[in-house]
Amino acid sequence: MELKPLKISGPRRRRPTQARAREKLELIFESTIRLLDREGMETLSTNRIAEVAGISIGTLYQYFSNKQEVMEALGRREIERVLGRLDVLLGTPGAGDPGDRARLLVRALLGAFGGRHRVRKLLLEVALASRSRPALDNSAAQVIEWLSSGRLVDAQNRVLVLRPMAAFVMTQAVIGVIRSALAQDEMLLASPEMEEDLVRLIRGFLRESVSPHQAAAGGIA
């Protein structure tokens, strides 16, 4: 299944169609992540981003008008990366029993931004208050669609289908836990206990909510 690009309207800036342009865009994103991780939002500016990236401020302005646009684009990029990982984990035949795959799914969700949870917290706050919020809602809707439309495949390449309501509840429950952790203390996402409990939650839904004839075929553990 091919991922559909997230449609988020925004200012028309230069598109990174060439390899060199894409490299510069990645420099901008990585520099923004490093600054947010080390210094937070207080000192973040387009000048600082350009300085750390080793590019001129004029080059940065070819892609973004201000730091807000940089952060919004960075958040959307990470959402697309996480969706890509989930797409592979859900739909790859022979990738392991769905019960075991639950752990890989959780690690993909908790490992966004390379585990730099402070950056994730800050960018979530930006996204919730900006035009990037639809990207968050669209990503959840995409996962719900995968789970309820036969995207989940077991180790024997047999299709497993969650009831639509179960797919909705499970997806929103996991997202809600992650957002609450970010709001309270982002380092909760680094806790092994957090991983274990989220894995347990997903496995429970898989046991109880997969359609009966598919569950018998798939042998969810």
N, CA and C atoms as a LAMMPS dump frame, in Angstrom:
ITEM: TIMESTEP
0
ITEM: NUMBER OF ATOMS
663
ITEM: BOX BOUNDS ff ff ff
-5.0000000000000000e+02 5.0000000000000000e+02
-5.0000000000000000e+02 5.0000000000000000e+02
-5.0000000000000000e+02 5.0000000000000000e+02
ITEM: ATOMS id mol type element x y z
1 1 1 N 0.846 -1.191 0
2 1 2 C 0 0 0
3 1 3 C 0.876 1.234 0
4 2 1 N 0.632 2.13 -0.892
5 2 2 C 1.463 3.326 -0.985
6 2 3 C 0.901 4.41 -0.098
7 3 1 N 1.786 5.052 0.667
8 3 2 C 1.354 6.117 1.554
9 3 3 C 0.861 7.309 0.753
10 4 1 N -0.233 7.883 1.184
11 4 2 C -0.717 9.111 0.572
12 4 3 C -0.061 10.289 1.279
13 5 1 N 0.512 11.223 0.551
14 5 2 C 1.159 12.365 1.196
15 5 3 C 0.153 13.192 1.963
16 6 1 N 0.567 13.685 3.118
17 6 2 C -0.3 14.523 3.923
18 6 3 C -0.5 15.862 3.228
19 7 1 N -1.727 16.292 3.117
20 7 2 C -2.02 17.544 2.435
21 7 3 C -2.178 18.658 3.449
22 8 1 N -1.152 19.437 3.613
23 8 2 C -1.188 20.56 4.545
24 8 3 C -0.863 21.825 3.763
25 9 1 N -1.791 22.755 3.76
26 9 2 C -1.537 23.983 3.022
27 9 3 C -0.51 24.83 3.742
28 10 1 N 0.235 25.585 2.991
29 10 2 C 1.252 26.444 3.584
30 10 3 C 1.805 27.372 2.535
31 11 1 N 2.716 28.233 2.939
32 11 2 C 3.277 29.193 2.009
33 11 3 C 4.052 28.502 0.895
34 12 1 N 4.032 29.107 -0.288
35 12 2 C 4.747 28.543 -1.43
36 12 3 C 6.207 28.95 -1.347
37 13 1 N 7.068 28.001 -1.084
38 13 2 C 8.501 28.239 -1.029
39 13 3 C 9.178 27.263 -1.974
40 14 1 N 10.471 27.412 -2.117
41 14 2 C 11.231 26.555 -3.017
42 14 3 C 11.098 25.09 -2.622
43 15 1 N 10.876 24.222 -3.609
44 15 2 C 10.754 22.79 -3.345
45 15 3 C 12.108 22.109 -3.525
46 16 1 N 12.457 21.211 -2.584
47 16 2 C 13.773 20.549 -2.668
48 16 3 C 13.781 19.409 -3.685
49 17 1 N 13.796 19.773 -4.976
50 17 2 C 13.699 18.76 -6.008
51 17 3 C 15.044 18.129 -6.333
52 18 1 N 16.14 18.804 -6.057
53 18 2 C 17.453 18.274 -6.355
54 18 3 C 18.118 17.769 -5.086
55 19 1 N 19.075 16.854 -5.285
56 19 2 C 19.749 16.241 -4.137
57 19 3 C 20.4 17.292 -3.248
58 20 1 N 21.043 18.274 -3.841
59 20 2 C 21.719 19.306 -3.052
60 20 3 C 20.729 20.108 -2.22
61 21 1 N 19.586 20.421 -2.827
62 21 2 C 18.561 21.155 -2.091
63 21 3 C 18.009 20.316 -0.944
64 22 1 N 17.81 19.009 -1.194
65 22 2 C 17.312 18.131 -0.123
66 22 3 C 18.318 18.054 1.025
67 23 1 N 19.594 18.027 0.683
68 23 2 C 20.626 17.992 1.721
69 23 3 C 20.57 19.24 2.595
70 24 1 N 20.355 20.387 1.971
71 24 2 C 20.268 21.629 2.74
72 24 3 C 19.045 21.624 3.638
73 25 1 N 17.95 21.089 3.12
74 25 2 C 16.738 21.001 3.932
75 25 3 C 16.973 20.108 5.144
76 26 1 N 17.667 18.988 4.946
77 26 2 C 17.972 18.107 6.065
78 26 3 C 18.895 18.798 7.071
79 27 1 N 19.837 19.605 6.592
80 27 2 C 20.706 20.371 7.488
81 27 3 C 19.876 21.319 8.349
82 28 1 N 18.914 21.971 7.734
83 28 2 C 18.045 22.894 8.47
84 28 3 C 17.262 22.145 9.536
85 29 1 N 16.69 20.997 9.167
86 29 2 C 15.901 20.229 10.126
87 29 3 C 16.764 19.708 11.272
88 30 1 N 17.903 19.117 10.949
89 30 2 C 18.75 18.55 11.992
90 30 3 C 19.28 19.634 12.915
91 31 1 N 19.608 20.794 12.379
92 31 2 C 20.081 21.903 13.213
93 31 3 C 18.972 22.391 14.14
94 32 1 N 17.754 22.422 13.629
95 32 2 C 16.616 22.827 14.463
96 32 3 C 16.41 21.838 15.594
97 33 1 N 16.51 20.545 15.304
98 33 2 C 16.367 19.514 16.339
99 33 3 C 17.444 19.691 17.409
100 34 1 N 18.676 19.886 16.995
101 34 2 C 19.783 20.041 17.951
102 34 3 C 19.571 21.258 18.841
103 35 1 N 19.141 22.37 18.253
104 35 2 C 18.921 23.59 19.034
105 35 3 C 17.77 23.418 20.017
106 36 1 N 16.678 22.815 19.557
107 36 2 C 15.534 22.596 20.451
108 36 3 C 15.909 21.659 21.593
109 37 1 N 16.694 20.639 21.287
110 37 2 C 17.089 19.663 22.303
111 37 3 C 18.012 20.288 23.346
112 38 1 N 18.915 21.155 22.907
113 38 2 C 19.897 21.75 23.82
114 38 3 C 19.378 22.99 24.527
115 39 1 N 18.628 23.815 23.79
116 39 2 C 18.317 25.146 24.315
117 39 3 C 16.831 25.449 24.435
118 40 1 N 15.985 24.624 23.858
119 40 2 C 14.556 24.89 23.924
120 40 3 C 14.141 25.954 22.925
121 41 1 N 12.957 26.503 23.132
122 41 2 C 12.381 27.464 22.197
123 41 3 C 12.927 28.875 22.378
124 42 1 N 13.459 29.17 23.574
125 42 2 C 13.775 30.546 23.922
126 42 3 C 14.774 31.189 22.97
127 43 1 N 15.809 30.47 22.601
128 43 2 C 16.865 31.053 21.77
129 43 3 C 16.743 30.667 20.292
130 44 1 N 15.724 29.898 19.948
131 44 2 C 15.593 29.453 18.566
132 44 3 C 15.241 30.617 17.649
133 45 1 N 15.973 30.755 16.568
134 45 2 C 15.708 31.779 15.568
135 45 3 C 16.225 31.279 14.233
136 46 1 N 15.781 31.913 13.154
137 46 2 C 16.278 31.512 11.843
138 46 3 C 17.783 31.756 11.734
139 47 1 N 18.279 32.816 12.362
140 47 2 C 19.722 33.077 12.333
141 47 3 C 20.511 31.964 13.02
142 48 1 N 20.009 31.508 14.166
143 48 2 C 20.69 30.441 14.897
144 48 3 C 20.633 29.133 14.106
145 49 1 N 19.487 28.848 13.505
146 49 2 C 19.362 27.628 12.714
147 49 3 C 20.355 27.647 11.559
148 50 1 N 20.417 28.772 10.853
149 50 2 C 21.34 28.89 9.727
150 50 3 C 22.789 28.764 10.188
151 51 1 N 23.094 29.365 11.33
152 51 2 C 24.461 29.308 11.853
153 51 3 C 24.88 27.873 12.155
154 52 1 N 24.029 27.132 12.849
155 52 2 C 24.346 25.751 13.213
156 52 3 C 24.373 24.859 11.97
157 53 1 N 23.521 25.16 10.991
158 53 2 C 23.473 24.367 9.763
159 53 3 C 24.649 24.66 8.847
160 54 1 N 25.323 25.784 9.086
161 54 2 C 26.449 26.155 8.239
162 54 3 C 26.03 26.689 6.886
163 55 1 N 24.869 27.341 6.854
164 55 2 C 24.382 27.937 5.61
165 55 3 C 24.077 29.407 5.868
166 56 1 N 23.887 30.154 4.801
167 56 2 C 23.552 31.567 4.955
168 56 3 C 22.076 31.716 5.302
169 57 1 N 21.738 32.823 5.932
170 57 2 C 20.335 33.066 6.262
171 57 3 C 19.514 33.201 4.987
172 58 1 N 20.132 33.717 3.921
173 58 2 C 19.438 33.817 2.64
174 58 3 C 19.053 32.463 2.09
175 59 1 N 19.939 31.47 2.27
176 59 2 C 19.625 30.114 1.821
177 59 3 C 18.443 29.55 2.599
178 60 1 N 18.442 29.768 3.905
179 60 2 C 17.323 29.272 4.718
180 60 3 C 16.007 29.899 4.252
181 61 1 N 16.049 31.204 3.932
182 61 2 C 14.823 31.896 3.523
183 61 3 C 14.337 31.457 2.137
184 62 1 N 15.158 30.717 1.411
185 62 2 C 14.667 30.138 0.168
186 62 3 C 13.623 29.052 0.425
187 63 1 N 13.656 28.501 1.629
188 63 2 C 12.757 27.389 1.973
189 63 3 C 11.7 27.781 3.006
190 64 1 N 12.053 28.631 3.936
191 64 2 C 11.14 28.968 5.034
192 64 3 C 11.181 30.469 5.312
193 65 1 N 10.021 31.02 5.667
194 65 2 C 9.936 32.447 5.969
195 65 3 C 10.334 32.766 7.4
196 66 1 N 10.153 31.794 8.304
197 66 2 C 10.429 32.047 9.719
198 66 3 C 10.599 30.718 10.451
199 67 1 N 10.939 30.788 11.719
200 67 2 C 11.19 29.562 12.491
201 67 3 C 9.917 28.737 12.681
202 68 1 N 8.762 29.395 12.712
203 68 2 C 7.501 28.672 12.859
204 68 3 C 7.314 27.699 11.697
205 69 1 N 7.59 28.165 10.491
206 69 2 C 7.454 27.291 9.326
207 69 3 C 8.435 26.124 9.388
208 70 1 N 9.649 26.376 9.882
209 70 2 C 10.639 25.304 10.008
210 70 3 C 10.117 24.223 10.945
211 71 1 N 9.598 24.639 12.09
212 71 2 C 9.131 23.669 13.074
213 71 3 C 7.906 22.902 12.585
214 72 1 N 7.001 23.596 11.904
215 72 2 C 5.826 22.906 11.376
216 72 3 C 6.234 21.861 10.339
217 73 1 N 7.145 22.234 9.449
218 73 2 C 7.601 21.288 8.427
219 73 3 C 8.352 20.119 9.047
220 74 1 N 9.132 20.39 10.075
221 74 2 C 9.86 19.329 10.763
222 74 3 C 8.902 18.347 11.41
223 75 1 N 7.856 18.862 12.035
224 75 2 C 6.861 17.99 12.636
225 75 3 C 6.155 17.127 11.612
226 76 1 N 5.797 17.711 10.464
227 76 2 C 5.128 16.939 9.418
228 76 3 C 6.054 15.869 8.852
229 77 1 N 7.335 16.213 8.702
230 77 2 C 8.29 15.228 8.191
231 77 3 C 8.374 14.02 9.117
232 78 1 N 8.397 14.259 10.426
233 78 2 C 8.516 13.139 11.361
234 78 3 C 7.248 12.299 11.382
235 79 1 N 6.092 12.936 11.253
236 79 2 C 4.842 12.183 11.167
237 79 3 C 4.881 11.235 9.977
238 80 1 N 5.346 11.724 8.833
239 80 2 C 5.417 10.888 7.646
240 80 3 C 6.417 9.751 7.834
241 81 1 N 7.527 10.017 8.526
242 81 2 C 8.509 8.957 8.777
243 81 3 C 7.933 7.869 9.673
244 82 1 N 7.241 8.263 10.723
245 82 2 C 6.645 7.278 11.63
246 82 3 C 5.575 6.469 10.897
247 83 1 N 4.75 7.145 10.093
248 83 2 C 3.743 6.417 9.313
249 83 3 C 4.402 5.411 8.378
250 84 1 N 5.521 5.789 7.8
251 84 2 C 6.23 4.858 6.93
252 84 3 C 6.686 3.615 7.671
253 85 1 N 7.199 3.796 8.895
254 85 2 C 7.626 2.645 9.699
255 85 3 C 6.434 1.761 10.054
256 86 1 N 5.323 2.391 10.444
257 86 2 C 4.135 1.621 10.803
258 86 3 C 3.585 0.868 9.595
259 87 1 N 3.616 1.501 8.443
260 87 2 C 3.132 0.862 7.225
261 87 3 C 3.901 -0.423 6.949
262 88 1 N 5.221 -0.372 7.108
263 88 2 C 6.053 -1.556 6.879
264 88 3 C 5.752 -2.628 7.917
265 89 1 N 5.661 -2.231 9.183
266 89 2 C 5.444 -3.199 10.253
267 89 3 C 4.084 -3.875 10.143
268 90 1 N 3.08 -3.125 9.732
269 90 2 C 1.739 -3.692 9.648
270 90 3 C 1.562 -4.576 8.427
271 91 1 N 2.207 -4.218 7.335
272 91 2 C 1.887 -4.882 6.086
273 91 3 C 2.919 -5.818 5.526
274 92 1 N 4.032 -6.039 6.222
275 92 2 C 5.07 -6.907 5.68
276 92 3 C 4.819 -8.358 6.072
277 93 1 N 4.574 -9.248 5.118
278 93 2 C 4.4 -10.669 5.443
279 93 3 C 5.672 -11.228 6.08
280 94 1 N 5.482 -12.115 7.042
281 94 2 C 6.625 -12.747 7.666
282 94 3 C 7.376 -11.871 8.643
283 95 1 N 6.794 -10.736 9.02
284 95 2 C 7.478 -9.827 9.94
285 95 3 C 7.263 -10.211 11.393
286 96 1 N 6.676 -11.379 11.628
287 96 2 C 6.467 -11.84 12.993
288 96 3 C 5.007 -11.854 13.371
289 97 1 N 4.71 -12.562 14.435
290 97 2 C 3.353 -12.629 14.957
291 97 3 C 2.874 -11.229 15.327
292 98 1 N 1.594 -10.898 15.059
293 98 2 C 1.098 -9.573 15.422
294 98 3 C 1.286 -9.233 16.891
295 99 1 N 1.206 -10.243 17.771
296 99 2 C 1.44 -9.973 19.178
297 99 3 C 2.855 -9.49 19.434
298 100 1 N 3.835 -10.12 18.764
299 100 2 C 5.222 -9.674 18.898
300 100 3 C 5.45 -8.361 18.153
301 101 1 N 4.752 -8.207 17.045
302 101 2 C 4.914 -6.991 16.263
303 101 3 C 4.412 -5.765 17.027
304 102 1 N 3.543 -5.984 18.018
305 102 2 C 3.061 -4.879 18.823
306 102 3 C 4.218 -4.124 19.472
307 103 1 N 5.246 -4.849 19.896
308 103 2 C 6.396 -4.195 20.523
309 103 3 C 7.138 -3.314 19.519
310 104 1 N 7.274 -3.812 18.302
311 104 2 C 7.943 -3.02 17.275
312 104 3 C 7.135 -1.766 16.939
313 105 1 N 5.808 -1.896 16.927
314 105 2 C 4.952 -0.745 16.689
315 105 3 C 5.124 0.299 17.784
316 106 1 N 5.146 -0.157 19.026
317 106 2 C 5.314 0.763 20.15
318 106 3 C 6.665 1.463 20.077
319 107 1 N 7.705 0.711 19.764
320 107 2 C 9.038 1.319 19.675
321 107 3 C 9.116 2.339 18.548
322 108 1 N 8.407 2.074 17.449
323 108 2 C 8.374 3.047 16.355
324 108 3 C 7.693 4.338 16.806
325 109 1 N 6.617 4.193 17.589
326 109 2 C 5.898 5.371 18.068
327 109 3 C 6.697 6.144 19.119
328 110 1 N 7.331 5.425 20.03
329 110 2 C 8.082 6.087 21.094
330 110 3 C 9.42 6.628 20.6
331 111 1 N 9.918 6.105 19.493
332 111 2 C 11.247 6.479 19.03
333 111 3 C 11.279 7.628 18.049
334 112 1 N 10.179 8.357 17.895
335 112 2 C 10.17 9.503 16.984
336 112 3 C 11.252 10.503 17.38
337 113 1 N 11.804 11.184 16.4
338 113 2 C 12.885 12.151 16.602
339 113 3 C 14.102 11.508 17.258
340 114 1 N 14.293 10.223 16.978
341 114 2 C 15.462 9.552 17.526
342 114 3 C 15.454 9.478 19.037
343 115 1 N 14.246 9.48 19.633
344 115 2 C 14.157 9.417 21.081
345 115 3 C 14.419 10.744 21.781
346 116 1 N 14.513 11.826 21.026
347 116 2 C 14.72 13.148 21.642
348 116 3 C 13.352 13.7 22.042
349 117 1 N 12.924 13.308 23.212
350 117 2 C 11.549 13.544 23.637
351 117 3 C 11.258 15.012 23.921
352 118 1 N 12.268 15.766 24.326
353 118 2 C 12.04 17.19 24.551
354 118 3 C 11.661 17.881 23.246
355 119 1 N 12.343 17.522 22.174
356 119 2 C 12.028 18.088 20.864
357 119 3 C 10.607 17.711 20.465
358 120 1 N 10.254 16.474 20.682
359 120 2 C 8.906 16.012 20.336
360 120 3 C 7.848 16.79 21.101
361 121 1 N 8.09 17.026 22.369
362 121 2 C 7.146 17.775 23.2
363 121 3 C 6.935 19.184 22.641
364 122 1 N 8.037 19.852 22.321
365 122 2 C 7.951 21.219 21.824
366 122 3 C 7.243 21.278 20.477
367 123 1 N 7.561 20.34 19.588
368 123 2 C 6.949 20.36 18.263
369 123 3 C 5.477 19.951 18.308
370 124 1 N 5.106 19.094 19.27
371 124 2 C 3.686 18.771 19.426
372 124 3 C 2.914 20.02 19.839
373 125 1 N 3.484 20.797 20.756
374 125 2 C 2.824 22.038 21.178
375 125 3 C 2.653 22.986 20.009
376 126 1 N 3.677 23.068 19.161
377 126 2 C 3.588 23.925 17.974
378 126 3 C 2.5 23.418 17.033
379 127 1 N 2.483 22.099 16.801
380 127 2 C 1.523 21.517 15.859
381 127 3 C 0.086 21.71 16.334
382 128 1 N -0.154 21.52 17.623
383 128 2 C -1.515 21.637 18.154
384 128 3 C -2.043 23.061 18.059
385 129 1 N -1.125 24.031 18.003
386 129 2 C -1.531 25.436 17.958
387 129 3 C -1.426 26.033 16.559
388 130 1 N -1.159 25.201 15.546
389 130 2 C -0.897 25.741 14.215
390 130 3 C -1.68 24.999 13.155
391 131 1 N -1.408 25.359 11.892
392 131 2 C -2.083 24.707 10.767
393 131 3 C -1.603 23.276 10.552
394 132 1 N -0.61 22.836 11.331
395 132 2 C -0.127 21.461 11.211
396 132 3 C -1.009 20.47 11.963
397 133 1 N -1.953 20.966 12.734
398 133 2 C -2.784 20.044 13.515
399 133 3 C -3.488 19.002 12.643
400 134 1 N -3.998 19.363 11.453
401 134 2 C -4.629 18.322 10.626
402 134 3 C -3.714 17.154 10.318
403 135 1 N -2.4 17.391 10.259
404 135 2 C -1.478 16.288 9.984
405 135 3 C -1.528 15.25 11.09
406 136 1 N -1.698 15.701 12.336
407 136 2 C -1.816 14.768 13.454
408 136 3 C -3.092 13.937 13.336
409 137 1 N -4.197 14.611 13.022
410 137 2 C -5.473 13.904 12.893
411 137 3 C -5.452 12.949 11.697
412 138 1 N -4.844 13.387 10.594
413 138 2 C -4.789 12.535 9.405
414 138 3 C -3.95 11.285 9.643
415 139 1 N -2.883 11.429 10.421
416 139 2 C -2.027 10.275 10.687
417 139 3 C -2.77 9.23 11.515
418 140 1 N -3.531 9.678 12.503
419 140 2 C -4.327 8.741 13.302
420 140 3 C -5.378 8.056 12.437
421 141 1 N -6.028 8.826 11.569
422 141 2 C -7.044 8.255 10.689
423 141 3 C -6.433 7.213 9.749
424 142 1 N -5.193 7.459 9.313
425 142 2 C -4.518 6.511 8.425
426 142 3 C -4.286 5.176 9.124
427 143 1 N -3.833 5.222 10.377
428 143 2 C -3.578 3.997 11.128
429 143 3 C -4.885 3.247 11.376
430 144 1 N -5.939 3.966 11.731
431 144 2 C -7.243 3.332 11.949
432 144 3 C -7.708 2.621 10.686
433 145 1 N -7.529 3.257 9.55
434 145 2 C -7.92 2.639 8.276
435 145 3 C -7.123 1.366 8.024
436 146 1 N -5.806 1.405 8.264
437 146 2 C -4.981 0.21 8.068
438 146 3 C -5.473 -0.953 8.92
439 147 1 N -5.738 -0.666 10.21
440 147 2 C -6.105 -1.727 11.144
441 147 3 C -7.464 -2.335 10.838
442 148 1 N -8.376 -1.532 10.309
443 148 2 C -9.742 -2.01 10.102
444 148 3 C -10.012 -2.465 8.676
445 149 1 N -9.026 -2.339 7.79
446 149 2 C -9.273 -2.695 6.389
447 149 3 C -8.362 -3.81 5.894
448 150 1 N -7.791 -4.576 6.822
449 150 2 C -6.987 -5.717 6.414
450 150 3 C -5.539 -5.412 6.127
451 151 1 N -5.036 -4.317 6.68
452 151 2 C -3.628 -3.982 6.466
453 151 3 C -2.711 -4.861 7.31
454 152 1 N -3.217 -5.337 8.459
455 152 2 C -2.41 -6.153 9.367
456 152 3 C -2.296 -7.58 8.83
457 153 1 N -1.058 -8.028 8.656
458 153 2 C -0.788 -9.356 8.097
459 153 3 C 0.061 -10.14 9.094
460 154 1 N -0.272 -11.428 9.29
461 154 2 C 0.497 -12.226 10.238
462 154 3 C 1.703 -12.872 9.56
463 155 1 N 2.429 -13.694 10.315
464 155 2 C 3.67 -14.287 9.807
465 155 3 C 3.427 -15.241 8.645
466 156 1 N 2.203 -15.74 8.513
467 156 2 C 1.855 -16.642 7.413
468 156 3 C 1.135 -15.9 6.276
469 157 1 N 1.239 -14.561 6.293
470 157 2 C 0.63 -13.727 5.255
471 157 3 C -0.891 -13.821 5.253
472 158 1 N -1.474 -14.045 6.438
473 158 2 C -2.923 -14.068 6.564
474 158 3 C -3.403 -12.722 7.084
475 159 1 N -4.481 -12.237 6.526
476 159 2 C -4.986 -10.907 6.85
477 159 3 C -5.781 -10.944 8.147
478 160 1 N -5.525 -9.984 9.029
479 160 2 C -6.252 -9.846 10.285
480 160 3 C -6.935 -8.482 10.296
481 161 1 N -8.209 -8.48 10.677
482 161 2 C -8.998 -7.252 10.594
483 161 3 C -9.586 -6.9 11.953
484 162 1 N -9.327 -5.694 12.424
485 162 2 C -9.966 -5.204 13.638
486 162 3 C -11.305 -4.569 13.282
487 163 1 N -12.25 -4.697 14.213
488 163 2 C -13.504 -3.96 14.043
489 163 3 C -13.177 -2.468 13.985
490 164 1 N -13.882 -1.684 13.165
491 164 2 C -13.564 -0.259 13.045
492 164 3 C -13.545 0.482 14.378
493 165 1 N -14.524 0.171 15.263
494 165 2 C -14.543 0.856 16.553
495 165 3 C -13.348 0.456 17.398
496 166 1 N -12.972 -0.814 17.36
497 166 2 C -11.813 -1.27 18.126
498 166 3 C -10.537 -0.609 17.609
499 167 1 N -10.43 -0.487 16.282
500 167 2 C -9.259 0.178 15.699
501 167 3 C -9.203 1.634 16.135
502 168 1 N -10.36 2.291 16.171
503 168 2 C -10.419 3.69 16.598
504 168 3 C -10.009 3.828 18.058
505 169 1 N -10.604 3.004 18.924
506 169 2 C -10.333 3.108 20.358
507 169 3 C -8.867 2.802 20.663
508 170 1 N -8.323 1.748 20.055
509 170 2 C -6.939 1.394 20.326
510 170 3 C -5.978 2.484 19.869
511 171 1 N -6.188 2.991 18.667
512 171 2 C -5.305 4.029 18.139
513 171 3 C -5.355 5.286 18.997
514 172 1 N -6.553 5.722 19.333
515 172 2 C -6.692 6.942 20.128
516 172 3 C -6.186 6.749 21.556
517 173 1 N -6.314 5.526 22.069
518 173 2 C -5.8 5.26 23.422
519 173 3 C -4.278 5.391 23.454
520 174 1 N -3.613 4.819 22.471
521 174 2 C -2.149 4.89 22.417
522 174 3 C -1.695 6.331 22.214
523 175 1 N -2.332 7.035 21.285
524 175 2 C -1.975 8.43 21.041
525 175 3 C -2.214 9.273 22.285
526 176 1 N -3.336 9.015 22.969
527 176 2 C -3.648 9.776 24.173
528 176 3 C -2.619 9.58 25.272
529 177 1 N -2.162 8.338 25.448
530 177 2 C -1.133 8.057 26.457
531 177 3 C 0.156 8.82 26.125
532 178 1 N 0.566 8.783 24.867
533 178 2 C 1.81 9.453 24.469
534 178 3 C 1.7 10.961 24.654
535 179 1 N 0.578 11.538 24.258
536 179 2 C 0.414 12.991 24.419
537 179 3 C 0.35 13.387 25.886
538 180 1 N -0.307 12.575 26.692
539 180 2 C -0.373 12.888 28.135
540 180 3 C 1.009 12.816 28.764
541 181 1 N 1.8 11.837 28.356
542 181 2 C 3.163 11.725 28.871
543 181 3 C 3.994 12.943 28.472
544 182 1 N 3.85 13.386 27.232
545 182 2 C 4.579 14.569 26.789
546 182 3 C 4.168 15.801 27.573
547 183 1 N 2.889 15.907 27.9
548 183 2 C 2.409 17.066 28.642
549 183 3 C 2.888 17.049 30.09
550 184 1 N 2.944 15.869 30.686
551 184 2 C 3.32 15.764 32.098
552 184 3 C 4.832 15.735 32.293
553 185 1 N 5.492 14.805 31.612
554 185 2 C 6.946 14.643 31.717
555 185 3 C 7.395 13.814 30.529
556 186 1 N 8.026 14.477 29.55
557 186 2 C 8.367 13.786 28.308
558 186 3 C 9.268 12.574 28.506
559 187 1 N 10.018 12.547 29.616
560 187 2 C 10.919 11.422 29.837
561 187 3 C 10.181 10.142 30.235
562 188 1 N 8.882 10.248 30.481
563 188 2 C 8.09 9.033 30.694
564 188 3 C 8.145 8.128 29.464
565 189 1 N 8.322 8.737 28.291
566 189 2 C 8.366 7.952 27.06
567 189 3 C 9.629 7.099 26.969
568 190 1 N 10.623 7.405 27.779
569 190 2 C 11.854 6.615 27.79
570 190 3 C 11.796 5.467 28.791
571 191 1 N 10.705 5.359 29.511
572 191 2 C 10.588 4.343 30.554
573 191 3 C 10.272 2.971 29.96
574 192 1 N 11.024 1.928 30.335
575 192 2 C 10.684 0.571 29.891
576 192 3 C 9.278 0.163 30.309
577 193 1 N 8.832 0.669 31.445
578 193 2 C 7.476 0.348 31.917
579 193 3 C 6.423 0.912 30.973
580 194 1 N 6.682 2.107 30.431
581 194 2 C 5.762 2.682 29.458
582 194 3 C 5.656 1.782 28.233
583 195 1 N 6.797 1.32 27.738
584 195 2 C 6.786 0.423 26.579
585 195 3 C 5.994 -0.841 26.881
586 196 1 N 6.265 -1.457 28.034
587 196 2 C 5.59 -2.711 28.375
588 196 3 C 4.087 -2.541 28.456
589 197 1 N 3.632 -1.456 29.072
590 197 2 C 2.195 -1.269 29.245
591 197 3 C 1.498 -0.954 27.92
592 198 1 N 2.162 -0.208 27.04
593 198 2 C 1.567 0.04 25.733
594 198 3 C 1.51 -1.238 24.905
595 199 1 N 2.539 -2.065 24.998
596 199 2 C 2.522 -3.359 24.299
597 199 3 C 1.374 -4.214 24.822
598 200 1 N 1.202 -4.212 26.129
599 200 2 C 0.115 -4.999 26.727
600 200 3 C -1.247 -4.493 26.242
601 201 1 N -1.391 -3.18 26.145
602 201 2 C -2.65 -2.594 25.683
603 201 3 C -2.957 -3.047 24.252
604 202 1 N -1.973 -2.952 23.357
605 202 2 C -2.187 -3.324 21.956
606 202 3 C -2.47 -4.81 21.818
607 203 1 N -1.721 -5.636 22.545
608 203 2 C -1.951 -7.08 22.469
609 203 3 C -3.349 -7.434 22.934
610 204 1 N -3.815 -6.749 23.977
611 204 2 C -5.167 -7.01 24.463
612 204 3 C -6.222 -6.713 23.409
613 205 1 N -6.057 -5.597 22.703
614 205 2 C -7.005 -5.272 21.642
615 205 3 C -6.934 -6.29 20.511
616 206 1 N -5.743 -6.729 20.177
617 206 2 C -5.607 -7.693 19.097
618 206 3 C -6.273 -9.014 19.447
619 207 1 N -6.141 -9.444 20.711
620 207 2 C -6.775 -10.701 21.124
621 207 3 C -8.293 -10.617 21.044
622 208 1 N -8.83 -9.488 21.512
623 208 2 C -10.273 -9.39 21.702
624 208 3 C -11.018 -8.837 20.495
625 209 1 N -10.312 -8.104 19.618
626 209 2 C -11.029 -7.315 18.625
627 209 3 C -10.846 -7.753 17.193
628 210 1 N -9.913 -8.645 16.898
629 210 2 C -9.782 -9.153 15.55
630 210 3 C -10.996 -10.01 15.224
631 211 1 N -11.489 -9.916 13.988
632 211 2 C -12.677 -10.685 13.604
633 211 3 C -12.441 -12.176 13.88
634 212 1 N -13.438 -12.91 14.416
635 212 2 C -13.249 -14.276 14.92
636 212 3 C -12.627 -15.225 13.912
637 213 1 N -13.06 -15.241 12.654
638 213 2 C -12.53 -16.202 11.701
639 213 3 C -11.07 -15.896 11.386
640 214 1 N -10.703 -14.615 11.443
641 214 2 C -9.323 -14.262 11.193
642 214 3 C -8.457 -14.602 12.397
643 215 1 N -9.004 -14.419 13.598
644 215 2 C -8.228 -14.724 14.797
645 215 3 C -7.885 -16.201 14.845
646 216 1 N -8.826 -17.041 14.459
647 216 2 C -8.566 -18.472 14.451
648 216 3 C -7.463 -18.827 13.477
649 217 1 N -7.414 -18.115 12.364
650 217 2 C -6.39 -18.391 11.359
651 217 3 C -5.047 -17.821 11.768
652 218 1 N -5.058 -16.657 12.432
653 218 2 C -3.819 -15.962 12.692
654 218 3 C -3.104 -16.371 13.945
655 219 1 N -3.814 -16.911 14.918
656 219 2 C -3.157 -17.363 16.125
657 219 3 C -2.462 -16.262 16.878
658 220 1 N -3.199 -15.223 17.253
659 220 2 C -2.6 -14.092 17.968
660 220 3 C -2.202 -14.52 19.363
661 221 1 N -0.961 -14.161 19.758
662 221 2 C -0.475 -14.538 21.078
663 221 3 C -0.422 -13.347 21.991
